[in-house]
């Protein structure tokens, strides 16, 4: 067998063997072999001309010219920048494949409707009045809670799109091979830090990968099944409003139910000690039937449980905002930049404090610019441009 194997090797490398009067093709010149060799050959990357600058590349104080900005964007697109990136706010968003989130979201809205029906039927209609101020206040609070929940559920949280890919690898001009290797190692670490291995997209600072939406989300705090969405850059203000108004509705229900109980208790006391010659009629809301009793007890339990839950969630969010660190980063022992609580709140709402904070309005232009800025800054870290070129590239988000 060894002898036969050796003969086959001789045949393969022989260049002028003939089979049935035909000339054998040399092994290393065979078309099949050459085609495989050509597949392995990687074409040289095209030379990308650098942007033209009017001053030195490290000068960031001199005002940028329109030509420099346009050339910097051209250079970025040549290096695979696909911006401006789609933030998803103009598209329909709904996490429909998380069964737990769907059930919890339905339960949340259902509990609000149940509480409103219970208050309408057994508090406002027989006692406080349908057109009284308490009814108007509770209607406003319940509406704002449900509206904030709806906006939080159906708003894109700030997902990094699939076309947000890292730039082409920069060219390192070094004098020695050791410096080249060190730069390659450094770039590899940077690439691993600022791109996600599963999606292949950019991974900006404070962003995290969410399994429920299978994407990297900017300023991700956590995934909340009660709103069936990620609490992040565009949805955190809706989440805070939902928690705030839900807490107020729970407190309101506790006050009205407690007031009804105290009113009926006093009515019973007056009837008991008013004397046998005097008659005292109980009001209608103090004569509950079985359904009234069961619904009222459920409403009390709901108000207590979810009141405590929303207060605890609000305190946790307040602590995270005060530290300027989202929930996941806190678990990883990371710290955000130090700033005041008001500054952190303004970053979440995307505008200074005002009446707009209390309504679930659409994300501001500032928040949409922040989305682009997070992605651009991350892309720049991997592109390794000169400071002036980087400033021109970030011109539209500064």
Secondary structure, 3 states (H helix, E strand, C coil): CHHHHHHHHHHHHCCCCEECCEECCCHHHCHHHHHHHHHHCCCCCCCCCCCCCCCCCCCCCCCCCHHHHHHHHHHHHHCCCCCCCCCCCCCCCCCCCCHHHHHHHHHHHHHHHHHHHHHHHHHHHHHHCCCCHHHHHHHHHHHHHHHHHHHHHCCCCCECCCCCECCCCCCCCCCCHHHHHHHHHHHHHHHHHHECCCCCEECCCCCEEECCCCEEECCCCEEECCCCEEECCCCHHHHHHHHHHHHHHHHHHHHHHHHHHHHHHHHHHHHHHCCCCCCCCCCHHHCCCHHHHHHHHHHHHHHHHHHHHHHHHHHHHHHHHHHCCCHHHHHCCCCCCCCCHHHHHHHHHCCCCCHHHHCCCCCCHHHHHHHHHHHHHHHHHHHCCCHHHHHHHCHHHC
